Amino acid sequence: MMGSKPIDGFGLEDGFAFYVMLYKDRKPICRTQCIKAPHQFYCRPANWNIHDMPYASKCPLEGLPHFALRPAFEDERQQDEWGKFTTFLYKNEKAAVVQLDTCVLYIINPSLKAGSKAGDVMVLFKMNGVLNDHKNTKNDESMVVSKKLPSAANSVKTGTYEHLQLLAMASGSCAEDRILTPRHEEVGESLDAHFSGRDTNYHDSLKGSSCKSELVSLKDDCCGSKNYARVDPSYLATLGHSHDGWIFGAIAELIDNSRDAKATKLEISVETRYLKKDDLQIPMLSVVDDGHGMSHQEITVMVSLGHKQTDADDPNQIGRFGIGFKTGAMKLGRDAIVLTQTTTSRSIAFLSQSFNEGKDSVEIPVVSYRRHAGFMEVDTSIQSLAVADYHLKAIKDFSPFNEYLIGEKSGLFGEKGTGTQIYIWNFDKWGSDFCLEWQRRNGDKDSPNENDILIRSRRVRSRSGQISQKVPLDYSLRSYLEVIFLEPRMKIYVQGSLVKSRPLAKSLNKTKIFKGEIKGKPVQLTLGRNQIEWDLMNCGIFLYWHGRLIEAYKRVGGMVHSVDIGRGIVGVIDVTEMSNGYKDFIMNTKQAFRDCEEYATLEQWLGEKSDEYWDEHFDTLQVKQNVSDKYKPDLEWVQCDKCRKWRALDSGFDTDTLPQTWVCGMPPYNGSCQNREEEMDPGVVTVGKKRTRCDPKQITASGTPKKVETGIIITKRPKFSPNNKNFGNTSGETKSGKPNWQRHRNGRAKASRYEER
């Protein structure tokens, strides 16, 4: 732990240790740790701002209780600033004054060597009053604390102020000084992530109220009157409502975090664990990746209730709003544990509705460890052993985890020794059962839901113009994960079985690429026909952002108004470039786009290009003889399990014959992982003979179909014109005797223009 041993005599026997950031003139000096501070300070702001720096001899320090303040450097700059700061106080015999609403703090350095970069300083405090003019308080007896509060051993005696030192502690916004209700409580009774060592300013301890957001007017010397809100535990359930429309959106939030952490492997499964509190076996969702893990500071930001957004739009990062983990986890279940490990540290965080029931404010236990001599030990530079023990006890009492299960799960980090594991239980309900349904391998190869996690309702999401009720992506996690990423690189396992990624843009027939600009931003749309979607009567555009699927099966143009137009047509577009400069282009659920001018213009452009593609390739077709009945992809694609690049194989190759683990050096590719990934080329449409409903016997020697009593002859259709007198003539010939190039139908009319029999 950074910092030296505490000054002899500092601290209270029954106090706490927590962190604050020190500021002077709103500029940070150093992060510090309050050692054995009294209970009244436990719910203090995370940032302290130095209000004044009078001579110590002019401050009413006699008889005041005190505690120690220890530096906890975050970098070398803070270490240097601490040394300069302590030197100034020592040489000038001054005190640093911090004003809070219910007390005044005096920071002095009575005994340390000048210029020390790691020494403790002393903090004297006076409750029940705020000093506004320290120059005129030398003989102000009202500032002397009643002798009932401190003990003689912990009170400052007269004549001990000759060598002073200033500690700069502050609030970057001067907005953290708030009304507090001093109260005595057991260790950790009202802890949250801030008191677990988190550098945050979101916690409040206010007088009891059942309302979710209770405001209190504060008086701040620098910023005037302001209002602040505490967070009631019921807000955790409110966060989960963000994904009420589709629970897989909650799982996607956790997957996004794994991809942002550069994970190469992600495992999602449901297992059964014993919950001691309820004395029963419960299902528990696990999301385990091998990414780079999170430090203590990073995990506390993740579990904190919001944090500052960055204006930069990193195309390699999906997470942006700072609420994905909370909204996702609290939708899936009431309780969640995060176990994360880097090369030098390990942390455990507990976000729980069950644990916070009956509390006035959200408490988030976080325990952090550091690697020392090859072993993980509690990081006492972040929290004391007493606080760590309290948090571990909360985890063991309200979760299936104990020291043995934590050790077992820590062994899953693998060879790299880094990663993040998320465990969620007390699942959301669908009626009397759980909202999710899961299935493991049972040996039945014909089971369509083998090794999958499903939405129990099997409901299809509502989309404009859609009539198909066969959209597996909407209720099958495996189907959703097949297309969740535009360029899939991470191996994803569901219920222990590898998900075979399906790059949509590479699985199309008659591929065509359209390029354009929307509001000055370049866009590229890939359109083609997909046999799977044809069979399911689906179509639409798949919109990706930062390589992650945002909207699927979005019908545009003529697709919205007709079930025939566009059947089987799939479009793929990534709008990352377009979103640059529009920070609110994506909604915070990352399952839809904001209703804005840019998105409306994009919809119109997509509709125009889709209609153009349909008219060019499928509205008029030539019939060919002796062709297969299926629309095959222009090329077959297979992904290397080593380099994760996609390799193009000949059209018609049966990829099911390849081994489960396939690499570039194996046949039929017989190449190298060093080869660059191939780009797809536009293909040629292939029409099955059944589509014409034409008897092969009626085909002429030239390959064109004869006119028959029943059936359809697909011919060229003239464009409508008011001056075209032949438009609408169904006789087969014009008055001039020339053929009338229209579609002819005998017998009962079909409901679908290109429906197969």
Order of alpha helices (4+ residues) and beta strands (2+ residues): beta-beta-beta-beta-alpha-beta-beta-beta-beta-beta-alpha-alpha-beta-beta-alpha-alpha-beta-beta-beta-beta-alpha-alpha-beta-beta-beta-beta-beta-alpha-beta-beta-beta-beta-alpha-beta-beta-beta-alpha-alpha-beta-beta-beta-beta
